[in-house]
Amino acid sequence: MRGLMDKKGAAHLEMIIAFVFFTGFVFFLFSTLKPTDSSTLSSSVLTGLHDSFEKRTYTNLSNMFLKVDSSGGADCFSIKILEEIFSYRIIEGKSHVTKLGGDDIDCGLMQTGSGGWKLNIDHEGETAFRIAFSPEFSDEDIDDEGCEDIERENCELGSVIERQVVSYSALEEMSGEYYSNYDSLKNELKIPPIFDFAIVTETSPEVNMEPELGIPSSVDIMVESYVFGVLKNDGTFINERFSFKIW
């Protein structure tokens, strides 16, 4: 009889020990995995916002250096541009030309009868230039009337540098949509309905996207900052810091 009671006591003790181990294991899982912590989800949403922002605002920018042997007696000259030296299609863009000192020069990119491309430059007596092509630019569209044709052997073209940058005009459009059609923009940027967002710049407040009444003080905000090159249609280029906010 006593042996039977000892066995029952041992069984109860084993159950208690098993329960303690189980409770400890569950507590360990909750403390480690933190199923109620939304930081991982918020971080994923921020990453998605960054990617969607790039897709919405990015444009192409191609830069190169040009030096001609002589600007000649004409007020402008024309040079043939071979599209195959570019990765980005310049047919989709416009031109912007500056002197080496940074002052703008009137220019125009036009298609020739043979299907090629010609860049016309009002040289103002200069022989060295920085040339850029991008859909963002406002082209002067000067034609080649009265321009001197410069052969390729009489000029020096530097290597083409190409990258993607943020279009300032796309920023303006996106900022306007933030205030006029927020839900549609949020859906386009693939932000889940339970979240809200803001995008704030460091030096360009005119394109900021944030609630007119401010972000509620009662919410937890997750913020990530990124630096993008921003291109305006007048050729101005700046490195701007953007803060992406999710709450």
C-alpha positions in Angstrom: 0.0 0.0 0.0 2.8 2.3 0.9 4.5 1.5 -2.4 1.4 2.5 -4.3 1.2 5.9 -2.5 4.9 6.5 -3.2 4.3 5.9 -6.9 1.3 8.3 -6.9 3.5 11.0 -5.2 6.2 10.5 -7.7 3.8 10.9 -10.6 2.4 14.1 -9.1 6.0 15.4 -8.7 6.8 14.6 -12.3 3.6 16.5 -13.5 4.6 19.5 -11.4 8.1 19.5 -12.8 6.8 19.0 -16.4 4.4 21.9 -15.9 7.2 24.2 -14.6 9.3 23.3 -17.6 6.5 23.9 -20.0 5.6 27.3 -18.4 9.2 28.3 -18.5 9.5 27.3 -22.2 6.4 29.3 -23.2 7.6 32.3 -21.2 11.0 32.0 -23.0 9.3 31.9 -26.4 7.2 35.0 -25.7 10.1 36.9 -24.3 12.3 36.0 -27.2 10.0 36.2 -30.2 7.8 39.0 -28.9 4.7 38.3 -31.0 3.1 41.5 -29.9 6.1 43.6 -31.0 5.3 45.4 -34.2 8.8 46.8 -34.8 9.6 44.1 -37.4 6.5 44.8 -39.3 7.0 48.5 -39.2 10.6 48.1 -40.4 9.3 46.0 -43.4 6.8 48.7 -44.2 9.5 51.4 -44.1 11.7 49.3 -46.5 8.7 49.0 -48.8 8.0 52.7 -48.6 11.7 53.4 -49.6 11.5 51.1 -52.6 8.1 52.5 -53.7 9.4 56.0 -53.3 12.3 55.2 -55.6 10.1 53.6 -58.2 7.7 56.7 -58.2 10.3 59.4 -58.3 13.5 58.1 -60.0 14.6 59.5 -63.4 17.7 59.0 -65.5 20.7 61.3 -65.6 23.6 61.0 -68.0 26.7 63.3 -67.8 29.7 63.8 -70.0 32.4 66.3 -70.8 32.9 67.9 -74.2 35.8 69.9 -75.6 36.0 71.2 -79.1 39.2 72.4 -80.9 37.5 75.7 -81.8 34.1 77.3 -81.4 34.4 78.8 -84.9 32.9 82.0 -86.1 29.3 81.0 -85.9 27.2 81.7 -82.8 26.5 78.0 -82.3 27.8 74.6 -83.3 26.3 71.2 -83.7 27.8 67.8 -82.7 26.4 64.4 -83.5 25.5 62.3 -80.5 25.7 58.5 -80.8 22.9 57.0 -78.7 24.7 53.6 -78.4 27.3 55.1 -76.0 24.5 55.5 -73.5 22.8 52.9 -71.3 19.8 55.2 -70.8 18.0 56.2 -74.0 18.6 59.9 -74.6 15.7 59.9 -77.0 13.5 60.0 -73.9 15.4 62.9 -72.4 16.5 66.5 -73.0 19.8 68.3 -72.7 21.4 70.7 -70.3 24.8 72.3 -71.0 26.9 74.4 -68.8 30.3 76.1 -69.0 33.0 74.6 -66.8 32.4 77.5 -64.4 28.8 76.4 -64.0 26.9 79.0 -66.0 24.1 77.7 -68.3 24.5 77.6 -72.1 21.5 77.5 -74.4 21.2 74.1 -76.1 18.9 71.8 -78.0 18.8 68.1 -78.7 17.2 67.3 -82.1 16.8 64.2 -84.3 18.4 64.3 -87.7 16.9 63.1 -90.9 19.0 60.0 -90.8 17.6 59.0 -87.5 20.6 60.1 -85.5 20.8 62.8 -82.8 22.4 66.2 -82.9 23.2 68.5 -80.0 23.2 72.2 -80.8 25.1 74.5 -78.4 25.1 78.3 -78.3 28.7 78.3 -77.3 29.3 82.0 -76.3 32.9 81.7 -77.3 33.6 78.7 -75.0 35.3 75.5 -76.1 34.7 73.2 -73.0 31.4 72.2 -71.6 29.6 69.8 -69.2 26.7 68.1 -70.9 23.8 66.3 -69.2 20.7 64.4 -70.6 17.6 63.7 -68.5 13.8 63.7 -69.0 13.7 66.2 -66.1 15.3 69.1 -68.1 13.5 72.0 -69.7 15.2 72.0 -73.1 15.8 75.3 -74.9 15.1 73.4 -78.2 17.4 75.6 -80.3 17.7 74.3 -83.9 20.8 74.0 -86.0 20.1 76.9 -88.3 23.4 78.8 -88.8 25.3 76.4 -86.5 28.7 75.1 -87.5 28.9 71.3 -87.7 31.8 69.9 -85.6 33.2 66.6 -86.7 33.9 64.0 -84.1 37.7 64.1 -84.8 37.7 67.8 -83.9 36.3 67.3 -80.5 36.9 65.3 -77.3 34.1 63.5 -75.5 34.7 62.3 -72.0 33.3 59.1 -70.5 29.6 58.9 -69.9 28.5 58.8 -66.3 25.0 57.6 -65.7 22.8 57.1 -62.7 19.3 57.3 -61.4 18.3 60.4 -59.3 15.1 61.7 -57.8 13.1 64.0 -60.1 12.1 67.2 -58.3 9.0 67.5 -60.5 8.0 64.0 -59.5 8.4 65.1 -55.8 6.2 68.1 -56.4 3.5 65.9 -58.0 3.8 63.3 -55.2 3.6 66.0 -52.5 0.5 67.5 -54.1 -1.2 64.1 -54.2 -0.3 63.5 -50.5 -2.6 66.4 -49.5 -5.3 65.9 -52.2 -5.6 62.1 -52.5 -3.8 60.6 -49.6 -5.5 57.2 -49.6 -4.8 56.6 -53.3 -1.1 57.5 -52.8 -0.8 55.3 -49.8 -2.3 52.4 -51.8 0.2 53.1 -54.7 3.1 53.0 -52.3 1.8 49.7 -50.9 1.5 50.9 -47.3 -0.9 48.6 -45.2 -4.2 50.3 -44.2 -3.3 50.1 -40.5 -0.3 52.4 -41.0 0.1 56.1 -41.9 3.2 57.7 -43.3 5.1 61.0 -43.8 8.2 61.9 -45.9 10.1 65.0 -44.7 13.2 66.6 -46.3 16.0 68.4 -44.6 16.2 71.5 -46.8 13.2 71.4 -49.2 10.1 71.9 -47.1 8.0 72.8 -50.1 7.9 69.1 -51.1 7.4 67.7 -47.6 4.6 65.2 -47.1 3.2 65.2 -43.5 -0.2 65.6 -41.8 -1.3 69.2 -41.7 -2.2 68.8 -38.0 1.1 67.0 -37.3 1.7 63.4 -36.2 -0.3 62.5 -33.1 1.8 62.5 -30.0 0.1 59.3 -28.7 1.6 57.0 -31.5 4.9 55.2 -31.8 6.8 56.5 -34.8 9.5 54.6 -36.7 11.9 56.7 -38.8 14.6 55.9 -41.3 16.7 58.5 -43.1 18.2 58.2 -46.6 20.2 60.6 -48.9 19.1 60.9 -52.5 20.4 63.1 -55.3 17.6 65.4 -56.5 17.6 66.9 -60.0 15.5 70.0 -60.9 14.5 70.9 -64.5 16.8 73.9 -64.6 19.8 71.6 -64.0 20.2 72.3 -60.3 21.4 69.2 -58.5 21.5 68.7 -54.7 22.0 65.8 -52.2 18.9 65.8 -50.0 18.2 63.9 -46.8 14.8 62.4 -46.6 13.2 61.1 -43.4 10.6 58.3 -44.0 8.1 58.0 -41.1 5.7 55.2 -40.3 3.2 55.0 -37.4 
